[in-house]
Structures are given as structure tokens and as C-alpha cells.
């Protein structure tokens, strides 16, 4: 379980000593991602990530040194955050802290570099647009989150990124790369002097007010969206619910996910694959964010099986909501969820990032023992109330991607199977 120090300028420093490993992870977590954007600047968080790594003044050689000689460095953007991460050895940690500090203070916005990154990210967007999975995810985001910025693609659009210049990028960095938007997280083999050095290094950043994103509604609206592609198989995705992201709600949602579609013992896998042979794979996953989350189903089937797959999904979801079969399995499902947390606690490769996410969601650390206790304390009444308040069959959006046309989608509507 991690410890926390809040610096006078608002920077949060998290640290968790794991003495039995030989490496240390350093994470710089900036609370800005695509959900902080608008329609005109969508993609700028991801673009800024590229610029910070590529153009930090007098620092490219230092970054290359980390990658080539003393560790692994990476950066990525999500809907909620931009994350810079390095794994190294304790003796090189001070060097890595210095690099991260310079990345925050000395990014340059040279027009030639901006032009180059526009070309690079344009290629990235083209590759993403050619991916069936990415297209499906974008469609489901729009169906789930509507006009909220949570529906925006993380990498943005070619039209948007082509407008980015030094003035736009400088203002964005000044507005969002600020002390109160920042978490520094350390996990692994280090000593107290390393924590002191982080606090000293980042306490000099100017304090600015925390920036917030636009809220997203918990209301789902039923819709059937489809997009024609040359892919012969049909990609199917459904959002089952939306809910406020408390730890209790997330744990209940994970119990439901285990029952419905997470693993070979789930009812959807057993019914659609093992019993009927309609699909090769089907799974559920949580789309989790700081304030609001959702549970979603993904599958792939042949066009010939599509109507049968959707009808079976519809019937199984109705049975889940209306029958008591699920509640007979609660004890077993809670044991499985507890086991998954115990198993995952031994995977420490992303511990520094996980601690940041935990801090953003819940503002305090939760020990493994506390999480297991919370799972034990979830009652059938708690789960029933969650299902009654969040899972409404008539409000679930369905998206389809494949070799389809409007007539085939109309069959789904005309037969009233969704």
C-alpha cells in the first residue's frame, strides 16, 4: 500500500517500497486526456505527449540514455490522463527524476518538429482507422457517451491536428501541465532519499488551479448503429449500463462481468460458443473512468449468425435481469473476484501507474486486505439495487461493424430482437 505526500504547490507524491524486487518504477501522471478536450482541439493531449518526449530542451540525449543504457521509458495517453513512465535501477533513479522535471519545464514547440509530428500522427490515425477493433471502439464510445468528450478518439482527427501550432500547444501545456494536475509515483526498490529528491525537485513548479473535464450523464439511450466494412465477419458491441465510479459499484460491476462474459465459465461464453457454436469468442469488460463507468460486451460472428447472436444475447440479458439464477452464484463469483485481486497483486510491473489511478478514483490507498473485505461485505441486496438502478434492457445501445447494409439492420429492428 502506498504512502502520500502533498507538496505545497499541490503536486501529489506517491511512494510504495517493494524491497524484494531489484527495479524501481517512476510514473509522471498528468490529469489531462481526450475527455478534457473539445471538438476543435480533440487530439491535443496525445499530440502534447509526443512533443514533450521529442522536444524537451537539452533533454533528448538524456531520454535516449534511459532507453539505451539504464532502463525503459514510455509514454501514452488515455481519455483521462497522459502518462510518462520509466523503469530503472535505484542507482539511476535521480537521473530519471531530473529528466521528468525537465520534461515538465522545458518543452520546445519548434515549427519544424510540430510539422514532423503532424505527419507521424497522421500515419497513426490512418493505421487506427484501418483497424476493425479501433473502429468498433470509436462507434461504441459515441453510442455510450453521446456528445460528451468521453466519446472523442484519443488520437484526434487529421483535420484537428493539422491546425496545431506553437501558440495553441504552448497555451494547452500552460493550462493543463500544472502542479495540481500532477502525480509523481514511485514503486519498487528505492530509499527515503529518493522520495526527498522528488519532493525537492517538483516543489519548485508554480502552483496553478486544477482543471476539470465536462461531466457525462449516466443515462443510456437505446440505438442501433452500424458501419459497413469489407470485413466478412461482423463485430458486435453492446453497452449494458453506466454508473457512478465508487469502489463498491466497480466491485459489483466486476462480479456481474464475471458472471456474464469474463472467462470460459461465463453464461454468454457457454451459451453462444459452447452450446450453440455461434461465436468463437465473447467477453465483457469495464470502461472505467474517474467519475463514471460502463460495462460492455464484445463479440465477433459470421453475418449468417448475426440475427441468432443478437437474439440470444437479448434473451440472456433479459434472463439475467429478471431471474434469480445469478444470485445463486454470488458466493462463488465473490471468491473468483477475490482470487483475481490476489493474483494481480503479485504483478507489479505497472504498480506506480496503478497507484496513480487508485489515487485519482478514490483519493486514498486501499490495501489488498481492505478490498477483499469490501468484496465479502457486498450483499445480495447491494447487487440487486445496483442492477435495478443501472441495467435497463430497453436503454442498451448496440453497434455493428462488418459487411452489412440497412436492409440487414432493419431485420433486427423489424423482428424486434433488440
Order of alpha helices (4+ residues) and beta strands (2+ residues): beta-beta-beta-alpha-alpha-beta-beta-alpha-alpha-alpha-alpha-alpha-beta-alpha-beta-beta-alpha-beta-beta-alpha-alpha-alpha-alpha-alpha-beta-alpha
